[in-house]
C-alpha cells in the first residue's frame, strides 16, 4: 500500500533551520511528482512546495520562496524540504503528499513550531 512518512519537525527559534524528510513506499516513487503542504492552527492546508518526478522544475508558495528548498532522492524514495530562516508564521503541521492512481495520499504530518 502507498505510505508516506514524514519526519524532522520540531521546535526551532526564528531564523533557524529544519530539514523535513518524507519516506515513500508502495508505489513507483521516481515517476510521481511530490508535494509538501502545511496547515497552521485554525487555517486551511496550503501548498508549500512541489517537485516533479525528475526533480525539476520545482515550485514554491510566495511566502517561502528563497527560504525553502524541495528536493528528492529517487534512489532513497525520499523527498526533502529544507527550511531556512524560519519565521513564526511557518508554524504548522507539514504533510507530504502525492497523487497516485488518481487519488491523493498523505503522510501523518510532522509538527514544526517556530517560537522564541
GROMACS elastic network, one bead per residue, 0.5 to 0.9 nm:
[ bonds ]
;  ai    aj funct       b0    kb
    1    25     6  0.75206   500
    1    27     6  0.76401   500
    2    24     6  0.74862   500
    2    25     6  0.57488   500
    2    27     6  0.60255   500
    2   100     6  0.81535   500
    2   105     6  0.73980   500
    3    23     6  0.79917   500
    3    24     6  0.57145   500
    3    25     6  0.52262   500
    3    26     6  0.61297   500
    3    27     6  0.84361   500
    3   105     6  0.77668   500
    3   106     6  0.78689   500
    3   107     6  0.69881   500
    4    22     6  0.62505   500
    4    23     6  0.56691   500
    4    25     6  0.66852   500
    4    26     6  0.89042   500
    4    95     6  0.89800   500
    4    96     6  0.67172   500
    4    97     6  0.75163   500
    4    98     6  0.87959   500
    4   105     6  0.76180   500
    4   106     6  0.63215   500
    4   108     6  0.75276   500
    5    21     6  0.79915   500
    5    22     6  0.52705   500
    5    23     6  0.51758   500
    5    24     6  0.66251   500
    5    25     6  0.89026   500
    5    95     6  0.88076   500
    5    96     6  0.75907   500
    5   106     6  0.84922   500
    5   107     6  0.51543   500
    5   108     6  0.64613   500
    5   109     6  0.75642   500
    5   110     6  0.88413   500
    6     9     6  0.83439   500
    6    20     6  0.69715   500
    6    21     6  0.55178   500
    6    23     6  0.65046   500
    6    24     6  0.89683   500
    6    94     6  0.80528   500
    6    95     6  0.69402   500
    6    96     6  0.65626   500
    6   107     6  0.62003   500
    6   108     6  0.68270   500
    6   109     6  0.58363   500
    6   110     6  0.58810   500
    7    19     6  0.86767   500
    7    20     6  0.57422   500
    7    21     6  0.52627   500
    7    22     6  0.64331   500
    7    23     6  0.83765   500
    7   109     6  0.78737   500
    7   110     6  0.58919   500
    7   111     6  0.88008   500
    8    18     6  0.70148   500
    8    19     6  0.59590   500
    8    21     6  0.61172   500
    8    22     6  0.88724   500
    8   110     6  0.70924   500
    8   111     6  0.85314   500
    8   112     6  0.85262   500
    9    18     6  0.69912   500
    9    19     6  0.75605   500
    9    20     6  0.62294   500
    9    21     6  0.88366   500
    9    93     6  0.85185   500
    9    94     6  0.80824   500
    9   109     6  0.89557   500
    9   110     6  0.52996   500
    9   111     6  0.51982   500
    9   113     6  0.79030   500
   10    18     6  0.79205   500
   10   110     6  0.79411   500
   10   111     6  0.61016   500
   10   112     6  0.50531   500
   10   113     6  0.61222   500
   10   114     6  0.84204   500
   11   111     6  0.82905   500
   11   112     6  0.61682   500
   11   114     6  0.59538   500
   11   115     6  0.72281   500
   12    15     6  0.82811   500
   12    16     6  0.59750   500
   12    17     6  0.72000   500
   12    18     6  0.77282   500
   12    86     6  0.79583   500
   12   112     6  0.78017   500
   12   113     6  0.62638   500
   12   115     6  0.63416   500
   12   116     6  0.77551   500
   13    16     6  0.55125   500
   13    17     6  0.84419   500
   13    86     6  0.75701   500
   13    87     6  0.80642   500
   13    88     6  0.82750   500
   13   113     6  0.82893   500
   13   114     6  0.53615   500
   13   115     6  0.50179   500
   14    17     6  0.85577   500
   14    85     6  0.68439   500
   14    86     6  0.53058   500
   14    87     6  0.50308   500
   14    88     6  0.63565   500
   14   114     6  0.57694   500
   14   115     6  0.60364   500
   14   116     6  0.63883   500
   15    84     6  0.70211   500
   15    87     6  0.64080   500
   15   114     6  0.86956   500
   16    83     6  0.83265   500
   16    84     6  0.61902   500
   16    85     6  0.53507   500
   16    86     6  0.54393   500
   16    87     6  0.82381   500
   16   114     6  0.82640   500
   17    82     6  0.75272   500
   17    83     6  0.53953   500
   17    85     6  0.60972   500
   17    86     6  0.61168   500
   18    81     6  0.82157   500
   18    82     6  0.61781   500
   18    83     6  0.52405   500
   18    84     6  0.67388   500
   18    86     6  0.82147   500
   18   112     6  0.85736   500
   19    80     6  0.68303   500
   19    81     6  0.56041   500
   19    83     6  0.59078   500
   19    84     6  0.85066   500
   20    79     6  0.83550   500
   20    80     6  0.54966   500
   20    82     6  0.63866   500
   20    83     6  0.78660   500
   20    94     6  0.85133   500
   20   110     6  0.82289   500
   21    78     6  0.66874   500
   21    79     6  0.58853   500
   21    81     6  0.65418   500
   21    82     6  0.87624   500
   21    96     6  0.85687   500
   22    77     6  0.83551   500
   22    78     6  0.54111   500
   22    79     6  0.52040   500
   22    80     6  0.62707   500
   22    81     6  0.85961   500
   22    95     6  0.85177   500
   22    96     6  0.61917   500
   22   107     6  0.79443   500
   23    76     6  0.79016   500
   23    77     6  0.60467   500
   23    79     6  0.68184   500
   23    80     6  0.89255   500
   23    96     6  0.89342   500
   24    27     6  0.77934   500
   24    29     6  0.68762   500
   24    76     6  0.86200   500
   24    77     6  0.54170   500
   24    78     6  0.59769   500
   24    79     6  0.80478   500
   25    28     6  0.78832   500
   25    29     6  0.72865   500
   25    77     6  0.70470   500
   26    29     6  0.82198   500
   27    30     6  0.87800   500
   27    31     6  0.88734   500
   27    32     6  0.87784   500
   27   100     6  0.76546   500
   28    31     6  0.58693   500
   28    32     6  0.71856   500
   28    77     6  0.86204   500
   29    32     6  0.55996   500
   29    33     6  0.82121   500
   29    34     6  0.87086   500
   29    53     6  0.78102   500
   29    74     6  0.67279   500
   29    77     6  0.58347   500
   29    78     6  0.82655   500
   30    33     6  0.81283   500
   30    53     6  0.56560   500
   30    54     6  0.73572   500
   30    73     6  0.86075   500
   30    74     6  0.52792   500
   30    75     6  0.80643   500
   30    77     6  0.72628   500
   31    52     6  0.85485   500
   31    53     6  0.51323   500
   31    54     6  0.76707   500
   32    51     6  0.89942   500
   32    52     6  0.68892   500
   32    54     6  0.84672   500
   32    98     6  0.71971   500
   32    99     6  0.76561   500
   32   100     6  0.75249   500
   33    50     6  0.72080   500
   33    51     6  0.56197   500
   33    54     6  0.80219   500
   33    55     6  0.83515   500
   33    97     6  0.89489   500
   33    98     6  0.64757   500
   33    99     6  0.77747   500
   34    49     6  0.85501   500
   34    50     6  0.57240   500
   34    51     6  0.54229   500
   34    52     6  0.65401   500
   34    53     6  0.72420   500
   34    72     6  0.86145   500
   34    79     6  0.72652   500
   34    96     6  0.73700   500
   34    97     6  0.59888   500
   34    98     6  0.50304   500
   34    99     6  0.79825   500
   35    47     6  0.73569   500
   35    48     6  0.75720   500
   35    49     6  0.57141   500
   35    51     6  0.63712   500
   35    52     6  0.87862   500
   35    70     6  0.86088   500
   35    79     6  0.85441   500
   35    95     6  0.82337   500
   35    96     6  0.58703   500
   35    97     6  0.50275   500
   35    98     6  0.61217   500
   36    46     6  0.87258   500
   36    47     6  0.62528   500
   36    48     6  0.54788   500
   36    49     6  0.51943   500
   36    50     6  0.62423   500
   36    51     6  0.89243   500
   36    70     6  0.82370   500
   36    79     6  0.89519   500
   36    80     6  0.87928   500
   36    81     6  0.75950   500
   36    94     6  0.68435   500
   36    95     6  0.56599   500
   36    97     6  0.61127   500
   36    98     6  0.88316   500
   37    45     6  0.64979   500
   37    46     6  0.54028   500
   37    48     6  0.50599   500
   37    49     6  0.70245   500
   37    50     6  0.87877   500
   37    93     6  0.83248   500
   37    94     6  0.56954   500
   37    95     6  0.50674   500
   37    96     6  0.64115   500
   37    97     6  0.72464   500
   38    44     6  0.85145   500
   38    45     6  0.55223   500
   38    46     6  0.55207   500
   38    47     6  0.66130   500
   38    48     6  0.65710   500
   38    90     6  0.85177   500
   38    91     6  0.85600   500
   38    92     6  0.60503   500
   38    93     6  0.53874   500
   38    95     6  0.58406   500
   38    96     6  0.87275   500
   38   109     6  0.85242   500
   39    42     6  0.81344   500
   39    43     6  0.62422   500
   39    44     6  0.59145   500
   39    46     6  0.62946   500
   39    47     6  0.89923   500
   39    91     6  0.82514   500
   39    92     6  0.51679   500
   39    93     6  0.52444   500
   39    94     6  0.65480   500
   39    95     6  0.81557   500
   40    43     6  0.52920   500
   40    44     6  0.71908   500
   40    45     6  0.72970   500
   40    46     6  0.87341   500
   40    89     6  0.79896   500
   40    90     6  0.76595   500
   40    91     6  0.60413   500
   40    93     6  0.64803   500
   40    94     6  0.87843   500
   41    44     6  0.83425   500
   41    91     6  0.81334   500
   41    92     6  0.64373   500
   41    93     6  0.84652   500
   43    46     6  0.85907   500
   45    93     6  0.89880   500
   46    61     6  0.86239   500
   47    50     6  0.78032   500
   47    60     6  0.79119   500
   47    61     6  0.67245   500
   48    59     6  0.83009   500
   48    60     6  0.56818   500
   48    61     6  0.50996   500
   48    62     6  0.85923   500
   48    63     6  0.83365   500
   48    64     6  0.72319   500
   48    68     6  0.87344   500
   48    94     6  0.89172   500
   49    58     6  0.72511   500
   49    59     6  0.54832   500
   49    61     6  0.63199   500
   49    64     6  0.85219   500
   49    68     6  0.81868   500
   49    69     6  0.79242   500
   49    70     6  0.64658   500
   49    81     6  0.82029   500
   50    57     6  0.86106   500
   50    58     6  0.56617   500
   50    59     6  0.52715   500
   50    60     6  0.66423   500
   50    70     6  0.69857   500
   50    71     6  0.89294   500
   51    54     6  0.78816   500
   51    55     6  0.57017   500
   51    56     6  0.63817   500
   51    57     6  0.63832   500
   51    59     6  0.66608   500
   51    70     6  0.67302   500
   51    71     6  0.70152   500
   51    72     6  0.78660   500
   51    79     6  0.87437   500
   52    55     6  0.51542   500
   52    56     6  0.56381   500
   52    57     6  0.61521   500
   52    58     6  0.65830   500
   53    56     6  0.76201   500
   53    72     6  0.86453   500
   53    74     6  0.85162   500
   54    57     6  0.79963   500
   54    72     6  0.87735   500
   54    74     6  0.87139   500
   55    58     6  0.70436   500
   55    70     6  0.88518   500
   55    71     6  0.66652   500
   55    72     6  0.64610   500
   55    73     6  0.86146   500
   55    74     6  0.89610   500
   56    59     6  0.89763   500
   56    71     6  0.89852   500
   58    69     6  0.86938   500
   58    70     6  0.72413   500
   58    71     6  0.83916   500
   59    65     6  0.86888   500
   59    70     6  0.84694   500
   60    63     6  0.80697   500
   60    64     6  0.65613   500
   60    65     6  0.58378   500
   60    66     6  0.89593   500
   60    68     6  0.79341   500
   60    69     6  0.83063   500
   60    70     6  0.85037   500
   61    64     6  0.56459   500
   61    65     6  0.63463   500
   62    65     6  0.53189   500
   62    66     6  0.88699   500
   63    66     6  0.88795   500
   63    67     6  0.87596   500
   63    90     6  0.89690   500
   64    67     6  0.54234   500
   64    68     6  0.56574   500
   64    69     6  0.87791   500
   64    83     6  0.85274   500
   64    90     6  0.85674   500
   65    68     6  0.62086   500
   65    69     6  0.82053   500
   66    69     6  0.78105   500
   66    84     6  0.86665   500
   67    82     6  0.81876   500
   67    83     6  0.61006   500
   67    84     6  0.50871   500
   67    85     6  0.61622   500
   67    86     6  0.76857   500
   68    81     6  0.66962   500
   68    82     6  0.54695   500
   68    84     6  0.60287   500
   68    85     6  0.85514   500
   68    86     6  0.89148   500
   69    80     6  0.80062   500
   69    81     6  0.56651   500
   69    82     6  0.50523   500
   69    83     6  0.66407   500
   69    84     6  0.85082   500
   70    79     6  0.72977   500
   70    80     6  0.56170   500
   70    82     6  0.63652   500
   70    83     6  0.87911   500
   71    78     6  0.86783   500
   71    79     6  0.58020   500
   71    80     6  0.52214   500
   71    81     6  0.65777   500
   71    82     6  0.81185   500
   72    75     6  0.89093   500
   72    76     6  0.84034   500
   72    77     6  0.77171   500
   72    78     6  0.57779   500
   72    80     6  0.58981   500
   72    81     6  0.88026   500
   73    76     6  0.53535   500
   73    77     6  0.60782   500
   73    78     6  0.54137   500
   73    79     6  0.63319   500
   73    80     6  0.82530   500
   74    78     6  0.64419   500
   74    79     6  0.80672   500
   75    78     6  0.79128   500
   76    79     6  0.86244   500
   79    96     6  0.82565   500
   83    86     6  0.65691   500
   84    87     6  0.89564   500
   86    89     6  0.82672   500
   86    90     6  0.64700   500
   86    91     6  0.87091   500
   86   114     6  0.67171   500
   87    90     6  0.53803   500
   87    91     6  0.75772   500
   87   114     6  0.61048   500
   87   115     6  0.79676   500
   88    91     6  0.56401   500
   88   113     6  0.73638   500
   88   115     6  0.58137   500
   88   116     6  0.85817   500
   89    92     6  0.81921   500
   89   114     6  0.75760   500
   90   112     6  0.75687   500
   90   113     6  0.75263   500
   90   114     6  0.67039   500
   91    94     6  0.88553   500
   91   111     6  0.78245   500
   91   112     6  0.53516   500
   91   114     6  0.54526   500
   91   115     6  0.82984   500
   92   110     6  0.84172   500
   92   111     6  0.59503   500
   92   112     6  0.54229   500
   92   113     6  0.64565   500
   92   114     6  0.87540   500
   93   109     6  0.57702   500
   93   110     6  0.54031   500
   93   112     6  0.59942   500
   93   113     6  0.84987   500
   94   107     6  0.89777   500
   94   108     6  0.88263   500
   94   109     6  0.52471   500
   94   110     6  0.52842   500
   94   111     6  0.62506   500
   94   112     6  0.70146   500
   95   106     6  0.65602   500
   95   107     6  0.57618   500
   95   108     6  0.68165   500
   95   110     6  0.66906   500
   96   105     6  0.82906   500
   96   106     6  0.58230   500
   96   107     6  0.54031   500
   96   108     6  0.81981   500
   96   109     6  0.70865   500
   97   104     6  0.68716   500
   97   105     6  0.55660   500
   97   107     6  0.66365   500
   98   103     6  0.83034   500
   98   104     6  0.56850   500
   98   105     6  0.54771   500
   98   106     6  0.69979   500
   99   102     6  0.60949   500
   99   103     6  0.52112   500
   99   105     6  0.60229   500
   99   106     6  0.89587   500
  100   103     6  0.55888   500
  100   104     6  0.62412   500
  100   105     6  0.69718   500
  101   104     6  0.82920   500
  106   109     6  0.79597   500
  107   110     6  0.86374   500
